[in-house]
Amino acid sequence: MLYAAYELQRRLASPAVAVSDRTARVLNALPAPLVAPGVRHLRAACDVVAHARPTHDRPAFGIDSVPVGGQPAEVSEHPETSTPFATLLHFRKPSVTGQPRVLVVGPMSGHFTTLIRPTIRTLLSDHDVYVLDWHNARDVPAEHGPFGLDEYIEHVMDALRHLGPGTHVVAVCQPAVPVLAAVALLAAAGDEAQPSSLTLMAGPVDTRVNPNRINTMAATKPLSSFERRVIDTVPARYAGAGRRVYPGVVQLTAFMSMNPRRHLSAHLRLYRDLVAGETARAAATRAFYDEYGAVMDVPAEFYLETVGRIFQENRFAAGTFTWRGSPVDPGSITDTDLLTVEGANDDICSPGQTEAAHDLCTGIPDDRQHHHLQPGVGHYGVFSGSRWETEVYPVVRDFIAGSRAARPLASPA
């Protein structure tokens, strides 16, 4: 029903969107002397309406160069490995060598990995960056089977094994638990691929700490309610037909409903900026919402297991988390340095929920565990925006550089 409702809404809105888009294009082409105040208002309104819709198109990362040592360095994307569910991307800088190798793992939560583009771009100045780029479940044929927490953890371990010893891992938001589990499993097995350092940023390691409304909602509703209300089947017209998913448009709606006034104000400001000719500010707002509105479907297994095992049962924090039936013990980690980062104003992952990882990683000496609470930022400010670049990133950069096993390494073959 969710997909049917979305498709119906999309079809009903399509004529208005198309007319608004064409009208905006025609009015934008008018010579300046003909653009009266009324025309500017109409043009701005049409422009806002034409873009006010979700898409399932993965945006480009668009990172062509970054500053390295005060000089621009060319960047190009190269797929290292690929499965039906993810691609391990390498952001190569041919003119730069010897930087610490970093694997960035972003959330599978209804948006494409491009949402953490600011994190990746900033890291690239001082690091050799690889990223797990998750695929839209709507495009993954059902014949490739389910994808749950076990498969997610396996993808992280496989990526670390591919990259080899000395890699540093940065987990952004939701993957804090599966990435920590992957590192614990590698450590317990004595695998040489266990990373030199692990940075967990605003992730739900223990949602019992300082619970917020998201935690309360997850804890007070049975898992069957989530399955009944937000899980649907991909329609026949898509490659993933028959696969059960948590539709990205549902996640987008949930995020927007958390603070509707802020989003409405942002679109009113966009309208006013377009009317006033504030093109740079309007472009920044438009770029944010184009990215925010690009949604991907999440495999139903992964979504439901995340809600059930992490948010409702808190299995990781309680010490009962398993991977393919085997216990996962974060206390097994001894050779990986740990940094946790939180935002003081985070209303999605409350302060203390990520820091809880330190109490679980009992095998890491205290002098190799670090925590940073960033004042004045919410969830997204932890890994994007000016505070990320000027205050949070230096902490992450210095932590990686100072980790016990940090050393320049050649890229994997």
C-alpha positions as CSV (number, residue, x, y, z in Angstrom):
1,M,0.0,0.0,0.0
2,L,2.8,2.4,0.7
3,Y,4.3,2.1,-2.7
4,A,0.8,2.3,-4.3
5,A,0.1,5.5,-2.4
6,Y,3.4,7.0,-3.3
7,E,3.1,6.1,-7.0
8,L,-0.5,7.5,-7.1
9,Q,0.7,10.7,-5.5
10,R,3.6,11.0,-7.9
11,R,1.3,10.5,-10.9
12,L,-1.2,13.0,-9.6
13,A,1.4,15.6,-8.9
14,S,3.3,15.0,-12.2
15,P,1.3,17.4,-14.4
16,A,1.7,20.3,-11.9
17,V,5.4,19.6,-11.5
18,A,6.0,19.4,-15.2
19,V,4.0,22.7,-15.9
20,S,5.9,24.4,-13.1
21,D,9.2,23.3,-14.4
22,R,8.5,24.4,-18.0
23,T,7.1,27.7,-16.7
24,A,10.2,28.4,-14.6
25,R,12.5,27.6,-17.6
26,V,10.6,30.0,-19.9
27,L,10.6,32.8,-17.3
28,N,14.3,32.2,-16.5
29,A,15.0,32.7,-20.3
30,L,13.4,36.2,-20.4
31,P,15.6,39.2,-20.8
32,A,16.2,41.1,-17.6
33,P,14.2,44.2,-18.7
34,L,11.1,42.0,-19.0
35,V,11.3,40.5,-15.6
36,A,8.8,42.6,-13.6
37,P,8.2,41.9,-9.8
38,G,5.2,39.8,-10.6
39,V,7.2,37.7,-13.0
40,R,10.0,37.1,-10.3
41,H,7.4,35.9,-7.8
42,L,5.8,33.6,-10.3
43,R,9.1,32.3,-11.5
44,A,10.2,31.6,-7.9
45,A,7.0,29.8,-7.0
46,C,7.2,27.6,-10.1
47,D,10.9,26.8,-9.3
48,V,10.1,25.8,-5.7
49,V,7.1,23.6,-6.8
50,A,9.1,22.0,-9.6
51,H,11.8,20.7,-7.2
52,A,9.6,19.9,-4.2
53,R,9.4,16.1,-4.7
54,P,11.5,13.1,-3.8
55,T,13.6,11.2,-6.3
56,H,15.2,7.8,-6.4
57,D,18.2,9.0,-8.4
58,R,21.6,8.7,-6.7
59,P,23.3,12.1,-6.8
60,A,26.9,12.2,-8.0
61,F,29.6,12.7,-5.3
62,G,31.0,15.5,-7.5
63,I,34.4,15.6,-5.7
64,D,36.8,16.4,-8.5
65,S,39.6,18.0,-6.5
66,V,40.5,18.8,-2.9
67,P,43.2,20.9,-1.3
68,V,46.3,19.0,-0.2
69,G,49.1,20.9,1.4
70,G,47.7,24.2,0.0
71,Q,47.6,22.9,-3.5
72,P,44.6,21.4,-5.5
73,A,44.8,17.6,-6.0
74,E,42.7,15.9,-8.6
75,V,40.3,13.2,-7.4
76,S,38.7,10.4,-9.3
77,E,36.3,7.6,-8.2
78,H,37.3,4.0,-8.8
79,P,35.2,0.9,-7.8
80,E,37.4,-1.5,-5.9
81,T,34.9,-4.3,-5.3
82,S,31.2,-4.7,-5.8
83,T,28.3,-6.8,-4.6
84,P,24.6,-6.5,-5.5
85,F,24.2,-4.4,-2.3
86,A,27.3,-2.1,-2.2
87,T,30.3,-0.9,-4.1
88,L,33.6,-0.2,-2.3
89,L,34.7,3.1,-3.9
90,H,38.2,4.5,-3.9
91,F,38.6,8.3,-4.2
92,R,42.0,8.3,-5.8
93,K,44.4,11.2,-5.8
94,P,47.1,10.2,-8.3
95,S,49.4,13.0,-7.3
96,V,49.3,12.2,-3.6
97,T,50.9,9.2,-1.8
98,G,51.6,8.2,1.8
99,Q,48.4,9.3,3.5
100,P,46.7,7.2,6.1
101,R,44.1,4.8,4.5
102,V,40.6,5.4,5.8
103,L,37.4,3.4,5.2
104,V,34.2,5.5,5.6
105,V,31.0,3.6,6.4
106,G,27.8,5.6,6.1
107,P,24.3,4.8,7.1
108,M,21.8,2.6,5.1
109,S,18.8,4.7,6.3
110,G,16.8,5.9,3.3
111,H,19.4,8.3,1.8
112,F,22.3,7.5,-0.5
113,T,25.9,7.6,0.8
114,T,26.3,10.9,-1.0
115,L,24.5,12.5,1.9
116,I,27.9,12.3,3.8
117,R,29.7,13.9,0.9
118,P,31.0,16.7,3.3
119,T,32.6,14.1,5.5
120,I,34.3,12.5,2.6
121,R,35.4,15.7,1.0
122,T,37.0,17.0,4.2
123,L,38.7,13.7,5.0
124,L,40.2,13.6,1.5
125,S,42.6,16.4,2.2
126,D,44.7,14.4,4.6
127,H,43.7,10.7,3.9
128,D,43.5,8.0,1.3
129,V,39.7,7.5,1.4
130,Y,37.6,4.5,0.6
131,V,33.8,4.5,1.0
132,L,31.1,1.7,1.1
133,D,28.5,3.1,-1.3
134,W,25.2,1.3,-0.5
135,H,22.9,0.5,-3.4
136,N,19.1,1.2,-3.6
137,A,17.3,-2.0,-2.6
138,R,14.6,-1.2,-5.1
139,D,17.2,-2.0,-7.8
140,V,18.5,-5.3,-6.3
141,P,16.7,-8.3,-7.8
142,A,15.1,-10.5,-5.2
143,E,17.2,-13.5,-6.4
144,H,20.2,-12.0,-4.6
145,G,18.5,-12.9,-1.3
146,P,18.0,-11.0,1.9
147,F,20.2,-8.3,3.4
148,G,20.2,-7.9,7.2
149,L,22.6,-6.8,9.9
150,D,24.7,-10.0,9.4
151,E,25.2,-9.1,5.7
152,Y,26.0,-5.5,6.6
153,I,28.7,-6.6,9.1
154,E,30.1,-9.1,6.5
155,H,30.4,-6.3,3.9
156,V,32.4,-4.2,6.4
157,M,34.7,-7.1,7.3
158,D,35.2,-7.9,3.6
159,A,36.1,-4.3,2.9
160,L,38.7,-4.3,5.7
161,R,40.2,-7.5,4.5
162,H,40.4,-6.1,1.0
163,L,42.2,-3.0,2.2
164,G,44.5,-4.8,4.6
165,P,46.3,-4.0,7.8
166,G,46.7,-0.4,8.9
167,T,43.4,0.8,7.7
168,H,41.4,3.3,9.8
169,V,37.6,3.2,10.0
170,V,35.1,6.1,10.3
171,A,31.5,5.0,11.0
172,V,29.0,7.8,10.5
173,C,25.7,7.5,12.4
174,Q,23.7,4.3,12.1
175,P,26.6,1.9,11.3
176,A,28.3,2.5,14.7
177,V,27.0,-0.9,16.0
178,P,27.6,-3.1,12.9
179,V,31.0,-1.5,12.3
180,L,32.0,-2.0,16.0
181,A,30.7,-5.6,15.7
182,A,32.8,-6.2,12.5
183,V,36.0,-4.9,14.3
184,A,35.2,-7.1,17.3
185,L,34.8,-10.2,15.1
186,L,38.1,-9.5,13.3
187,A,39.8,-9.0,16.6
188,A,38.4,-12.2,18.1
189,A,39.6,-14.2,15.1
190,G,43.1,-12.6,15.3
191,D,42.5,-11.4,11.7
192,E,45.3,-9.1,10.5
193,A,42.7,-6.9,8.8
194,Q,41.5,-5.4,12.1
195,P,41.9,-1.7,11.8
196,S,44.4,0.6,13.4
197,S,41.7,3.0,14.6
198,L,38.0,3.2,14.8
199,T,36.0,6.5,14.9
200,L,32.3,6.3,15.8
201,M,30.3,9.4,15.0
202,A,26.8,10.0,16.4
203,G,25.8,6.3,16.4
204,P,23.3,4.4,18.6
205,V,25.6,2.1,20.5
206,D,23.3,2.2,23.6
207,T,19.9,3.8,23.1
208,R,19.0,3.4,26.8
209,V,21.3,6.3,27.5
210,N,19.5,9.7,27.5
211,P,16.6,8.4,25.4
212,N,14.9,10.7,22.9
213,R,11.6,10.6,21.1
214,I,13.0,8.3,18.4
215,N,14.2,5.8,21.1
216,T,10.9,6.1,22.9
217,M,8.8,5.4,19.8
218,A,11.0,2.4,19.0
219,A,10.7,1.0,22.5
220,T,7.0,1.5,22.9
221,K,5.7,-0.2,19.7
222,P,6.0,-3.9,18.9
223,L,8.2,-4.8,16.0
224,S,5.2,-6.2,14.2
225,S,3.7,-2.7,14.2
226,F,6.8,-1.4,12.3
227,E,6.6,-4.3,9.9
228,R,2.9,-3.8,9.2
229,R,3.1,0.0,8.9
230,V,6.3,0.8,7.1
231,I,7.4,-2.3,5.1
232,D,6.2,-2.8,1.6
233,T,7.0,-4.8,-1.5
234,V,8.8,-3.4,-4.5
235,P,6.3,-3.2,-7.5
236,A,6.8,-5.2,-10.7
237,R,8.1,-2.2,-12.7
238,Y,11.4,-2.1,-10.8
239,A,14.4,-4.4,-10.9
240,G,13.9,-5.4,-7.3
241,A,10.3,-6.5,-7.9
242,G,9.1,-8.7,-5.0
243,R,11.8,-7.6,-2.5
244,R,10.4,-6.3,0.8
245,V,11.8,-2.9,1.7
246,Y,11.5,0.1,4.0
247,P,10.7,2.7,1.3
248,G,13.0,5.7,1.3
249,V,10.0,8.1,0.9
250,V,8.7,6.8,4.3
251,Q,12.1,7.7,5.9
252,L,12.1,11.1,4.3
253,T,8.5,11.8,5.5
254,A,9.6,10.7,9.0
255,F,12.6,13.1,9.0
256,M,10.6,16.0,7.7
257,S,7.8,15.5,10.2
258,M,10.3,15.7,13.1
259,N,10.7,19.4,12.4
260,P,8.1,20.6,9.8
261,R,8.4,24.3,10.7
262,R,12.2,24.3,10.0
263,H,11.6,22.7,6.5
264,L,8.7,25.0,5.7
265,S,10.8,28.0,6.8
266,A,13.7,26.8,4.6
267,H,11.4,26.6,1.6
268,L,9.9,30.1,2.3
269,R,13.4,31.5,2.6
270,L,14.3,29.7,-0.7
271,Y,11.3,31.4,-2.4
272,R,12.3,34.8,-1.0
273,D,15.9,34.4,-2.1
274,L,14.8,33.5,-5.6
275,V,12.6,36.5,-5.8
276,A,15.4,38.8,-4.5
277,G,18.0,37.4,-6.8
278,E,20.1,35.9,-3.9
279,T,21.3,33.2,-6.2
280,A,24.2,31.8,-4.1
281,R,22.0,31.4,-1.0
282,A,19.2,29.9,-3.0
283,A,21.6,27.5,-4.7
284,A,22.9,26.3,-1.3
285,T,19.4,25.6,0.0
286,R,18.4,23.9,-3.3
287,A,21.5,21.7,-3.2
288,F,20.7,20.6,0.3
289,Y,17.1,19.7,-0.5
290,D,18.0,18.0,-3.8
291,E,20.3,15.7,-1.8
292,Y,17.8,15.4,1.1
293,G,15.1,14.4,-1.3
294,A,17.1,11.7,-3.1
295,V,15.9,8.6,-1.3
296,M,16.8,4.9,-1.5
297,D,14.8,1.9,-0.3
298,V,16.3,-0.1,2.6
299,P,16.1,-3.9,2.7
300,A,13.3,-4.9,5.1
301,E,15.5,-7.3,7.0
302,F,18.1,-4.7,7.8
303,Y,15.5,-2.1,8.9
304,L,13.6,-4.5,11.1
305,E,16.7,-6.1,12.7
306,T,18.1,-2.6,13.4
307,V,14.9,-1.6,15.1
308,G,14.5,-4.8,17.0
309,R,18.1,-5.8,17.9
310,I,19.6,-2.4,18.4
311,F,16.8,0.1,19.4
312,Q,14.4,-2.2,21.2
313,E,16.4,-5.0,22.7
314,N,19.8,-3.1,23.0
315,R,21.5,-6.4,22.4
316,F,24.9,-4.9,21.7
317,A,25.0,-2.9,24.9
318,A,23.6,-5.8,26.8
319,G,26.2,-8.2,25.6
320,T,23.8,-10.5,23.7
321,F,24.5,-9.4,20.1
322,T,25.4,-12.2,17.7
323,W,26.7,-12.5,14.1
324,R,25.5,-15.6,12.3
325,G,24.8,-17.2,15.7
326,S,28.2,-16.4,17.1
327,P,28.6,-14.0,20.1
328,V,30.1,-10.6,19.4
329,D,32.4,-9.4,22.2
330,P,33.7,-5.8,21.8
331,G,36.0,-6.6,24.7
332,S,38.0,-8.7,22.2
333,I,39.3,-5.5,20.6
334,T,42.9,-4.8,21.9
335,D,44.8,-3.4,18.9
336,T,42.4,-0.7,17.6
337,D,42.3,2.8,19.0
338,L,38.8,4.2,19.7
339,L,37.3,7.7,19.2
340,T,33.7,8.5,19.8
341,V,32.2,11.8,18.6
342,E,28.8,13.3,19.6
343,G,26.9,16.5,19.1
344,A,25.7,18.3,22.3
345,N,22.4,19.2,20.6
346,D,21.8,15.9,18.7
347,D,18.1,15.0,18.9
348,I,18.5,11.8,16.7
349,C,21.4,10.1,18.6
350,S,21.5,11.6,22.0
351,P,24.8,12.5,23.8
352,G,26.0,9.4,25.7
353,Q,24.7,6.8,23.3
354,T,27.9,6.7,21.2
355,E,30.2,7.3,24.2
356,A,28.8,4.1,25.6
357,A,31.1,2.1,23.3
358,H,34.0,2.9,25.7
359,D,32.4,0.9,28.5
360,L,32.1,-2.1,26.2
361,C,35.6,-2.0,24.7
362,T,37.3,-3.2,27.8
363,G,40.3,-4.6,26.0
364,I,41.5,-1.2,24.7
365,P,43.7,0.7,27.2
366,D,42.3,4.0,28.6
367,D,45.0,6.1,27.0
368,R,43.9,4.8,23.5
369,Q,40.3,5.7,24.0
370,H,39.1,9.2,23.4
371,H,35.7,11.0,23.4
372,H,34.7,14.3,21.8
373,L,31.5,16.1,22.6
374,Q,31.0,19.0,20.1
375,P,29.1,22.0,21.6
376,G,26.5,23.8,19.5
377,V,25.7,21.1,16.9
378,G,22.9,18.7,16.2
379,H,23.1,15.4,14.5
380,Y,24.2,16.5,11.0
381,G,26.6,19.1,12.4
382,V,28.8,16.3,13.8
383,F,29.9,15.3,10.3
384,S,29.0,18.2,8.0
385,G,29.0,22.0,8.0
386,S,31.4,24.6,9.4
387,R,31.7,23.1,12.9
388,W,32.6,19.7,11.4
389,E,35.3,21.3,9.2
390,T,36.9,23.6,11.8
391,E,36.3,21.9,15.2
392,V,35.3,18.2,14.8
393,Y,37.5,17.2,11.9
394,P,40.8,18.4,13.5
395,V,40.0,16.0,16.4
396,V,39.4,13.1,14.0
397,R,42.5,13.9,11.9
398,D,44.8,14.2,14.9
399,F,43.3,11.0,16.4
400,I,44.0,9.0,13.2
401,A,47.5,10.5,12.9
402,G,48.3,9.7,16.5
403,S,46.9,6.2,16.7
404,R,49.4,3.5,17.8
405,A,49.5,1.8,14.4
406,A,49.3,4.8,12.2
407,R,51.8,4.8,9.4
408,P,51.9,5.6,5.6
409,L,50.8,2.6,3.6
410,A,50.7,1.8,-0.1
411,S,47.3,1.4,-1.6
412,P,46.1,-2.2,-1.9
413,A,46.7,-4.0,-5.2
